[in-house]
């Protein structure tokens, strides 16, 4: 996935992640029916530690796009 944070419902630090590739670790639903994606940034050297501790970055589904295969090449 590629992160594309929006200006609404996000903090300023999320905007630094715009365009970064991420791995969706979990899809969570809140009591109000909202959907949230728990992600780790792929090139983050501390991602494995965050994953083990269950500490993720959270984005809404409209803030991520599927990475194209051309980006993988």
N, C-alpha and C positions, 0 to 999 in steps of 0.2 A: 504494500500500500504506500501511497505518497500522501504526506500530510499537507492539507490546504486549510489551515485555520481561518475562520471568518472573524470579522471584527466584533460580532455579537457573541455574547456568552463565552468570551475567552479573555485571558489576561495577556499582558504585553509580552511576557516571556514565550508564550506559545507561538507568537508571530515569528520568532527567530527559527522556528522549526519548519517554516513554510518551504515545501519542496523536498524535505528530507524523507527518506524511505523508512518505513516502520513495519514492525510485525505486530499483528493483532493477537494479543494474548488471551483476551476474554471479551465476550459481549455481555454486558450487564443491563438489567432492567430495574428502574427505580419504582417506588410505590405510586408515582404519578403517571406511569406508563412510558416514561422517557427511556431511550436507549443510549447507552454509552459504550464506547470502545476503549478497552484498556490496552495500551500499546507500549512497546519499547522501540526506541530508535535503533536502526540496524547498525550504524557505525559508532554507536556510543560504547566506549570501552568499559563502562560500568553496567551495561545492560544485563549481564548475567547475574550480577549481585542484586540489582533491583528485582529481577525476575525471582530469584530465590527468596527475597524478602517480601514479595508480593506488592512492591511499590511500582506503580505504573503511571504513565501519563494518560489522561482521559480526554477523548475527543468524541464529538457527536458524529453519526454516520455521514452527514453532509459535509464533514470537514476532512474526509479522506477520499482518495480516488484509487482505483485499481491501477497498479503499475503496468504499463504496456510491456510487451515482450521486447520491443525495440530498446527500451531502457536497460534491459538485462544484457543486451549484446555489447 
